Amino acid sequence: MHPTDLEITDYVDGSLSTAAGTAGEDRAAVDQHLERCPDCRALVADFLDLRRTAAALQLEERTPFRILERGYAIVYDSSGKVLRSADQVDIGDDIAVRLARGELDATVRAKKKST
């Protein structure tokens, strides 16, 4: 008997119990089944590919350049250091603003404290 899709996904996620007496097939039983069932091995491979793809997409969404696509910017001082506070620059300092598509050169004209 084939494991269910849920048992296969639990197997892939590592949450399928190795203890005997669990509901459905335990991990050892799925291991044995996979040794003799190419269809289920292919299903496990598909789930692993899906999991890797989902993880890569999540990681890609968190890269700084993806964040820029959502309207954020990275601001650098004249030496190329990332600015995190207005206190890091003085009025008249040159700064660079990195956008999703391009970069701006700017000069600090005023500073405001965050509230």
GUNU-510878 format. One record per atom (N, C-alpha, C): residue number from 1; x, y, z; atom name. Coordinates in Angstrom, 1 decimal, padded with zeros to 4 digits. Layout:
% GUNU-510878
+-----+--------+--------+--------+----+
!   k !      x !      y !      z !  a !
+-----+--------+--------+--------+----+
! NUM !      X !      Y !      Z ! CA !
...
+-----+--------+--------+--------+----+
END
This chain:
% GUNU-510878
+-----+--------+--------+--------+----+
!   k !      x !      y !      z !  a !
+-----+--------+--------+--------+----+
!   1 !  000.8 ! -001.2 !  000.0 !  N !
!   1 !  000.0 !  000.0 !  000.0 ! CA !
!   1 !  000.9 !  001.2 !  000.0 !  C !
!   2 !  000.5 !  002.2 ! -000.8 !  N !
!   2 !  001.3 !  003.4 ! -000.9 ! CA !
!   2 !  001.0 !  004.4 !  000.3 !  C !
!   3 !  002.1 !  005.1 !  000.7 !  N !
!   3 !  001.8 !  006.1 !  001.7 ! CA !
!   3 !  000.9 !  007.2 !  001.1 !  C !
!   4 !  000.2 !  007.9 !  001.9 !  N !
!   4 ! -000.6 !  009.0 !  001.4 ! CA !
!   4 !  000.3 !  010.2 !  001.1 !  C !
!   5 ! -000.3 !  011.2 !  000.4 !  N !
!   5 !  000.5 !  012.4 !  000.1 ! CA !
!   5 !  000.9 !  013.1 !  001.3 !  C !
!   6 !  000.0 !  013.1 !  002.3 !  N !
!   6 !  000.4 !  013.7 !  003.6 ! CA !
!   6 !  001.5 !  013.0 !  004.3 !  C !
!   7 !  001.5 !  011.7 !  004.2 !  N !
!   7 !  002.7 !  011.0 !  004.8 ! CA !
!   7 !  004.0 !  011.2 !  004.0 !  C !
!   8 !  003.8 !  011.4 !  002.7 !  N !
!   8 !  005.0 !  011.7 !  001.9 ! CA !
!   8 !  005.5 !  013.1 !  002.2 !  C !
!   9 !  004.6 !  014.1 !  002.4 !  N !
!   9 !  005.1 !  015.4 !  002.7 ! CA !
!   9 !  005.7 !  015.4 !  004.1 !  C !
!  10 !  005.1 !  014.7 !  005.0 !  N !
!  10 !  005.7 !  014.6 !  006.4 ! CA !
!  10 !  007.0 !  014.0 !  006.3 !  C !
!  11 !  007.2 !  013.0 !  005.5 !  N !
!  11 !  008.5 !  012.3 !  005.3 ! CA !
!  11 !  009.5 !  013.3 !  004.8 !  C !
!  12 !  009.2 !  014.0 !  003.8 !  N !
!  12 !  010.1 !  015.0 !  003.2 ! CA !
!  12 !  010.4 !  016.1 !  004.2 !  C !
!  13 !  009.5 !  016.5 !  005.0 !  N !
!  13 !  009.7 !  017.6 !  006.0 ! CA !
!  13 !  010.4 !  017.1 !  007.2 !  C !
!  14 !  010.5 !  015.8 !  007.3 !  N !
!  14 !  011.2 !  015.2 !  008.5 ! CA !
!  14 !  010.3 !  015.1 !  009.7 !  C !
!  15 !  009.0 !  015.3 !  009.5 !  N !
!  15 !  008.1 !  015.3 !  010.7 ! CA !
!  15 !  007.4 !  013.9 !  010.8 !  C !
!  16 !  007.6 !  013.0 !  009.9 !  N !
!  16 !  007.0 !  011.7 !  010.0 ! CA !
!  16 !  007.8 !  010.9 !  011.1 !  C !
!  17 !  007.1 !  010.4 !  012.1 !  N !
!  17 !  007.7 !  009.8 !  013.3 ! CA !
!  17 !  008.5 !  008.6 !  012.9 !  C !
!  18 !  009.6 !  008.4 !  013.7 !  N !
!  18 !  010.4 !  007.2 !  013.5 ! CA !
!  18 !  009.9 !  006.1 !  014.5 !  C !
!  19 !  009.1 !  006.5 !  015.4 !  N !
!  19 !  008.6 !  005.6 !  016.5 ! CA !
!  19 !  007.5 !  004.7 !  015.9 !  C !
!  20 !  007.5 !  003.5 !  016.3 !  N !
!  20 !  006.4 !  002.6 !  015.9 ! CA !
!  20 !  005.1 !  002.9 !  016.5 !  C !
!  21 !  004.0 !  002.6 !  015.9 !  N !
!  21 !  002.7 !  002.8 !  016.5 ! CA !
!  21 !  002.1 !  004.1 !  016.2 !  C !
!  22 !  002.7 !  004.9 !  015.3 !  N !
!  22 !  002.1 !  006.2 !  014.9 ! CA !
!  22 !  001.0 !  005.9 !  013.9 !  C !
!  23 !  000.1 !  006.9 !  013.7 !  N !
!  23 ! -000.9 !  006.8 !  012.8 ! CA !
!  23 ! -000.4 !  006.7 !  011.4 !  C !
!  24 ! -000.8 !  005.8 !  010.6 !  N !
!  24 ! -000.3 !  005.6 !  009.2 ! CA !
!  24 !  001.1 !  004.9 !  009.3 !  C !
!  25 !  001.8 !  004.9 !  008.2 !  N !
!  25 !  003.1 !  004.3 !  008.1 ! CA !
!  25 !  004.1 !  005.1 !  008.8 !  C !
!  26 !  005.0 !  004.5 !  009.6 !  N !
!  26 !  006.1 !  005.2 !  010.2 ! CA !
!  26 !  007.2 !  005.5 !  009.2 !  C !
!  27 !  008.2 !  006.2 !  009.6 !  N !
!  27 !  009.3 !  006.6 !  008.7 ! CA !
!  27 !  010.0 !  005.4 !  008.1 !  C !
!  28 !  010.3 !  004.4 !  008.9 !  N !
!  28 !  011.0 !  003.2 !  008.4 ! CA !
!  28 !  010.1 !  002.5 !  007.4 !  C !
!  29 !  008.8 !  002.4 !  007.6 !  N !
!  29 !  008.0 !  001.8 !  006.6 ! CA !
!  29 !  008.0 !  002.5 !  005.3 !  C !
!  30 !  008.0 !  003.9 !  005.3 !  N !
!  30 !  008.1 !  004.7 !  004.1 ! CA !
!  30 !  009.4 !  004.4 !  003.4 !  C !
!  31 !  010.5 !  004.4 !  004.2 !  N !
!  31 !  011.8 !  004.1 !  003.7 ! CA !
!  31 !  011.8 !  002.8 !  002.9 !  C !
!  32 !  011.2 !  001.8 !  003.5 !  N !
!  32 !  011.2 !  000.4 !  002.8 ! CA !
!  32 !  010.3 !  000.5 !  001.6 !  C !
!  33 !  009.2 !  001.2 !  001.7 !  N !
!  33 !  008.3 !  001.4 !  000.5 ! CA !
!  33 !  009.0 !  002.1 ! -000.7 !  C !
!  34 !  009.8 !  003.1 ! -000.3 !  N !
!  34 !  010.5 !  003.9 ! -001.3 ! CA !
!  34 !  011.5 !  003.1 ! -002.1 !  C !
!  35 !  012.1 !  002.1 ! -001.4 !  N !
!  35 !  013.1 !  001.3 ! -002.0 ! CA !
!  35 !  012.5 !  000.5 ! -003.1 !  C !
!  36 !  011.3 !  000.1 ! -003.1 !  N !
!  36 !  010.7 ! -000.7 ! -004.1 ! CA !
!  36 !  009.6 !  000.0 ! -005.0 !  C !
!  37 !  009.4 !  001.3 ! -004.8 !  N !
!  37 !  008.4 !  002.0 ! -005.5 ! CA !
!  37 !  008.9 !  003.2 ! -006.2 !  C !
!  38 !  009.2 !  003.1 ! -007.5 !  N !
!  38 !  009.7 !  004.2 ! -008.3 ! CA !
!  38 !  008.8 !  005.4 ! -008.4 !  C !
!  39 !  007.5 !  005.1 ! -008.4 !  N !
!  39 !  006.5 !  006.2 ! -008.4 ! CA !
!  39 !  006.5 !  007.1 ! -007.2 !  C !
!  40 !  006.6 !  006.5 ! -006.0 !  N !
!  40 !  006.7 !  007.2 ! -004.8 ! CA !
!  40 !  008.0 !  007.9 ! -004.6 !  C !
!  41 !  009.1 !  007.3 ! -005.1 !  N !
!  41 !  010.4 !  008.0 ! -005.1 ! CA !
!  41 !  010.4 !  009.2 ! -005.9 !  C !
!  42 !  009.7 !  009.1 ! -007.1 !  N !
!  42 !  009.5 !  010.3 ! -008.0 ! CA !
!  42 !  008.7 !  011.4 ! -007.2 !  C !
!  43 !  007.7 !  011.0 ! -006.5 !  N !
!  43 !  006.8 !  011.9 ! -005.8 ! CA !
!  43 !  007.7 !  012.6 ! -004.7 !  C !
!  44 !  008.5 !  011.8 ! -004.0 !  N !
!  44 !  009.4 !  012.4 ! -003.0 ! CA !
!  44 !  010.3 !  013.4 ! -003.6 !  C !
!  45 !  010.9 !  013.1 ! -004.8 !  N !
!  45 !  011.8 !  014.0 ! -005.5 ! CA !
!  45 !  011.1 !  015.2 ! -005.9 !  C !
!  46 !  009.8 !  015.1 ! -006.4 !  N !
!  46 !  009.0 !  016.3 ! -006.7 ! CA !
!  46 !  008.8 !  017.2 ! -005.5 !  C !
!  47 !  008.4 !  016.6 ! -004.4 !  N !
!  47 !  008.2 !  017.4 ! -003.2 ! CA !
!  47 !  009.5 !  018.1 ! -002.7 !  C !
!  48 !  010.6 !  017.4 ! -002.8 !  N !
!  48 !  011.9 !  018.0 ! -002.5 ! CA !
!  48 !  012.2 !  019.2 ! -003.4 !  C !
!  49 !  012.0 !  019.0 ! -004.7 !  N !
!  49 !  012.2 !  020.1 ! -005.6 ! CA !
!  49 !  011.3 !  021.3 ! -005.3 !  C !
!  50 !  010.0 !  021.0 ! -005.0 !  N !
!  50 !  009.1 !  022.1 ! -004.7 ! CA !
!  50 !  009.5 !  022.8 ! -003.4 !  C !
!  51 !  010.0 !  022.0 ! -002.4 !  N !
!  51 !  010.5 !  022.6 ! -001.2 ! CA !
!  51 !  011.7 !  023.5 ! -001.4 !  C !
!  52 !  012.6 !  023.1 ! -002.2 !  N !
!  52 !  013.8 !  023.9 ! -002.6 ! CA !
!  52 !  013.4 !  025.1 ! -003.3 !  C !
!  53 !  012.5 !  025.0 ! -004.3 !  N !
!  53 !  012.0 !  026.1 ! -005.0 ! CA !
!  53 !  011.4 !  027.2 ! -004.1 !  C !
!  54 !  010.5 !  026.7 ! -003.2 !  N !
!  54 !  009.8 !  027.6 ! -002.3 ! CA !
!  54 !  010.8 !  028.3 ! -001.4 !  C !
!  55 !  011.8 !  027.6 ! -000.9 !  N !
!  55 !  012.8 !  028.2 ! -000.1 ! CA !
!  55 !  013.6 !  029.2 ! -000.8 !  C !
!  56 !  014.0 !  028.9 ! -002.1 !  N !
!  56 !  014.7 !  029.9 ! -002.9 ! CA !
!  56 !  013.9 !  031.1 ! -003.2 !  C !
!  57 !  012.6 !  031.0 ! -003.4 !  N !
!  57 !  011.8 !  032.1 ! -003.7 ! CA !
!  57 !  011.6 !  033.0 ! -002.4 !  C !
!  58 !  011.5 !  032.4 ! -001.3 !  N !
!  58 !  011.4 !  033.1 !  000.0 ! CA !
!  58 !  012.7 !  033.9 !  000.2 !  C !
!  59 !  013.8 !  033.3 ! -000.1 !  N !
!  59 !  015.1 !  033.9 !  000.1 ! CA !
!  59 !  015.3 !  035.1 ! -000.9 !  C !
!  60 !  014.9 !  034.8 ! -002.1 !  N !
!  60 !  015.0 !  035.8 ! -003.1 ! CA !
!  60 !  014.1 !  037.1 ! -002.8 !  C !
!  61 !  013.0 !  036.9 ! -002.2 !  N !
!  61 !  012.1 !  038.0 ! -001.8 ! CA !
!  61 !  012.7 !  038.8 ! -000.7 !  C !
!  62 !  013.6 !  038.3 !  000.0 !  N !
!  62 !  014.3 !  039.0 !  001.1 ! CA !
!  62 !  015.6 !  039.7 !  000.7 !  C !
!  63 !  016.0 !  039.5 ! -000.5 !  N !
!  63 !  017.3 !  040.2 ! -000.9 ! CA !
!  63 !  017.1 !  041.7 ! -000.9 !  C !
!  64 !  018.1 !  042.4 ! -000.6 !  N !
!  64 !  018.0 !  043.9 ! -000.6 ! CA !
!  64 !  017.5 !  044.5 ! -001.9 !  C !
!  65 !  017.9 !  043.9 ! -003.0 !  N !
!  65 !  017.5 !  044.4 ! -004.3 ! CA !
!  65 !  016.0 !  044.1 ! -004.6 !  C !
!  66 !  015.5 !  043.0 ! -004.1 !  N !
!  66 !  014.0 !  042.8 ! -004.2 ! CA !
!  66 !  013.2 !  043.8 ! -003.4 !  C !
!  67 !  013.8 !  044.1 ! -002.2 !  N !
!  67 !  013.1 !  045.0 ! -001.3 ! CA !
!  67 !  013.1 !  046.4 ! -002.0 !  C !
!  68 !  014.1 !  046.8 ! -002.8 !  N !
!  68 !  014.1 !  048.0 ! -003.5 ! CA !
!  68 !  013.0 !  048.1 ! -004.5 !  C !
!  69 !  012.6 !  046.9 ! -005.1 !  N !
!  69 !  011.5 !  046.9 ! -006.0 ! CA !
!  69 !  010.2 !  047.3 ! -005.4 !  C !
!  70 !  010.1 !  047.2 ! -004.0 !  N !
!  70 !  008.9 !  047.6 ! -003.3 ! CA !
!  70 !  008.9 !  049.1 ! -002.9 !  C !
!  71 !  009.9 !  049.9 ! -003.4 !  N !
!  71 !  009.9 !  051.3 ! -003.1 ! CA !
!  71 !  010.8 !  051.8 ! -002.1 !  C !
!  72 !  011.6 !  050.9 ! -001.5 !  N !
!  72 !  012.6 !  051.3 ! -000.5 ! CA !
!  72 !  013.9 !  051.7 ! -001.2 !  C !
!  73 !  014.8 !  052.3 ! -000.5 !  N !
!  73 !  016.0 !  052.8 ! -001.0 ! CA !
!  73 !  017.2 !  052.5 !  000.0 !  C !
!  74 !  018.4 !  052.4 ! -000.6 !  N !
!  74 !  019.6 !  052.3 !  000.3 ! CA !
!  74 !  020.3 !  053.6 !  000.1 !  C !
!  75 !  020.7 !  054.2 !  001.2 !  N !
!  75 !  021.4 !  055.5 !  001.1 ! CA !
!  75 !  022.8 !  055.3 !  001.7 !  C !
!  76 !  023.8 !  055.9 !  000.9 !  N !
!  76 !  025.2 !  055.8 !  001.3 ! CA !
!  76 !  025.8 !  057.2 !  001.5 !  C !
!  77 !  026.7 !  057.2 !  002.4 !  N !
!  77 !  027.5 !  058.5 !  002.6 ! CA !
!  77 !  028.5 !  058.6 !  001.5 !  C !
!  78 !  029.3 !  059.7 !  001.5 !  N !
!  78 !  030.3 !  059.9 !  000.4 ! CA !
!  78 !  031.4 !  058.9 !  000.4 !  C !
!  79 !  031.6 !  058.1 !  001.5 !  N !
!  79 !  032.6 !  057.1 !  001.5 ! CA !
!  79 !  032.1 !  055.7 !  001.1 !  C !
!  80 !  030.7 !  055.7 !  000.9 !  N !
!  80 !  030.1 !  054.4 !  000.4 ! CA !
!  80 !  029.5 !  053.6 !  001.6 !  C !
!  81 !  029.5 !  054.1 !  002.8 !  N !
!  81 !  029.0 !  053.4 !  003.9 ! CA !
!  81 !  027.4 !  053.6 !  003.9 !  C !
!  82 !  026.7 !  052.5 !  004.3 !  N !
!  82 !  025.3 !  052.6 !  004.3 ! CA !
!  82 !  024.9 !  053.5 !  005.5 !  C !
!  83 !  023.9 !  054.4 !  005.2 !  N !
!  83 !  023.4 !  055.3 !  006.3 ! CA !
!  83 !  022.2 !  054.6 !  007.0 !  C !
!  84 !  022.2 !  054.6 !  008.3 !  N !
!  84 !  021.0 !  054.1 !  009.0 ! CA !
!  84 !  020.4 !  055.2 !  009.9 !  C !
!  85 !  021.0 !  056.3 !  010.0 !  N !
!  85 !  020.6 !  057.4 !  010.8 ! CA !
!  85 !  020.9 !  058.8 !  010.2 !  C !
!  86 !  020.1 !  059.7 !  010.4 !  N !
!  86 !  020.4 !  061.1 !  009.9 ! CA !
!  86 !  021.6 !  061.7 !  010.7 !  C !
!  87 !  021.9 !  061.1 !  011.9 !  N !
!  87 !  023.0 !  061.6 !  012.7 ! CA !
!  87 !  024.3 !  061.3 !  012.0 !  C !
!  88 !  024.3 !  060.4 !  011.0 !  N !
!  88 !  025.6 !  060.0 !  010.4 ! CA !
!  88 !  026.1 !  061.0 !  009.3 !  C !
!  89 !  025.2 !  062.0 !  009.0 !  N !
!  89 !  025.6 !  063.0 !  008.0 ! CA !
!  89 !  025.3 !  064.4 !  008.6 !  C !
!  90 !  026.0 !  065.3 !  007.9 !  N !
!  90 !  025.8 !  066.8 !  008.2 ! CA !
!  90 !  025.1 !  067.4 !  007.1 !  C !
!  91 !  024.5 !  068.6 !  007.3 !  N !
!  91 !  023.9 !  069.4 !  006.2 ! CA !
!  91 !  025.0 !  069.8 !  005.3 !  C !
!  92 !  024.8 !  069.6 !  004.0 !  N !
!  92 !  025.8 !  069.9 !  003.0 ! CA !
!  92 !  026.6 !  068.6 !  002.5 !  C !
!  93 !  026.5 !  067.5 !  003.3 !  N !
!  93 !  027.2 !  066.3 !  002.9 ! CA !
!  93 !  026.5 !  065.7 !  001.6 !  C !
!  94 !  027.4 !  065.1 !  000.8 !  N !
!  94 !  026.9 !  064.4 ! -000.4 ! CA !
!  94 !  026.5 !  063.0 !  000.0 !  C !
!  95 !  025.4 !  062.5 ! -000.6 !  N !
!  95 !  025.0 !  061.2 ! -000.4 ! CA !
!  95 !  024.6 !  060.5 ! -001.7 !  C !
!  96 !  024.5 !  059.2 ! -001.7 !  N !
!  96 !  024.0 !  058.5 ! -002.9 ! CA !
!  96 !  022.8 !  057.7 ! -002.5 !  C !
!  97 !  021.8 !  057.6 ! -003.3 !  N !
!  97 !  020.6 !  056.9 ! -003.0 ! CA !
!  97 !  020.4 !  055.8 ! -004.1 !  C !
!  98 !  020.5 !  054.6 ! -003.6 !  N !
!  98 !  020.3 !  053.4 ! -004.5 ! CA !
!  98 !  018.8 !  053.1 ! -004.6 !  C !
!  99 !  018.3 !  053.1 ! -005.8 !  N !
!  99 !  016.9 !  052.7 ! -006.1 ! CA !
!  99 !  016.8 !  051.4 ! -006.8 !  C !
! 100 !  015.7 !  050.9 ! -007.0 !  N !
! 100 !  015.5 !  049.6 ! -007.7 ! CA !
! 100 !  016.1 !  049.7 ! -009.2 !  C !
! 101 !  015.9 !  050.9 ! -009.8 !  N !
! 101 !  016.4 !  051.1 ! -011.1 ! CA !
! 101 !  017.2 !  052.4 ! -011.1 !  C !
! 102 !  018.4 !  052.4 ! -010.7 !  N !
! 102 !  019.2 !  053.5 ! -010.8 ! CA !
! 102 !  019.7 !  054.1 ! -009.5 !  C !
! 103 !  020.5 !  055.1 ! -009.5 !  N !
! 103 !  021.1 !  055.7 ! -008.3 ! CA !
! 103 !  021.0 !  057.2 ! -008.5 !  C !
! 104 !  020.8 !  057.9 ! -007.4 !  N !
! 104 !  020.7 !  059.3 ! -007.3 ! CA !
! 104 !  021.9 !  059.9 ! -006.5 !  C !
! 105 !  022.5 !  061.0 ! -007.0 !  N !
! 105 !  023.5 !  061.7 ! -006.2 ! CA !
! 105 !  022.7 !  062.9 ! -005.6 !  C !
! 106 !  022.8 !  063.1 ! -004.3 !  N !
! 106 !  022.1 !  064.1 ! -003.6 ! CA !
! 106 !  023.0 !  064.8 ! -002.6 !  C !
! 107 !  022.5 !  066.0 ! -002.1 !  N !
! 107 !  023.1 !  066.7 ! -001.0 ! CA !
! 107 !  022.1 !  066.9 !  000.1 !  C !
! 108 !  022.6 !  066.7 !  001.3 !  N !
! 108 !  021.7 !  066.8 !  002.5 ! CA !
! 108 !  021.4 !  068.3 !  002.7 !  C !
! 109 !  020.1 !  068.7 !  002.6 !  N !
! 109 !  019.8 !  070.1 !  002.8 ! CA !
! 109 !  019.1 !  070.4 !  004.1 !  C !
! 110 !  018.6 !  069.3 !  004.7 !  N !
! 110 !  017.9 !  069.5 !  006.0 ! CA !
! 110 !  017.9 !  068.1 !  006.7 !  C !
! 111 !  017.8 !  068.1 !  008.0 !  N !
! 111 !  017.7 !  066.8 !  008.8 ! CA !
! 111 !  016.5 !  067.0 !  009.7 !  C !
! 112 !  015.8 !  065.9 !  009.9 !  N !
! 112 !  014.7 !  065.8 !  010.9 ! CA !
! 112 !  014.9 !  064.6 !  011.8 !  C !
! 113 !  014.6 !  064.8 !  013.0 !  N !
! 113 !  014.7 !  063.7 !  014.0 ! CA !
! 113 !  013.5 !  062.8 !  013.8 !  C !
! 114 !  013.7 !  061.5 !  014.0 !  N !
! 114 !  012.5 !  060.6 !  013.9 ! CA !
! 114 !  011.7 !  060.7 !  015.2 !  C !
! 115 !  010.4 !  060.5 !  015.0 !  N !
! 115 !  009.5 !  060.6 !  016.2 ! CA !
! 115 !  009.2 !  059.3 !  016.8 !  C !
+-----+--------+--------+--------+----+
END
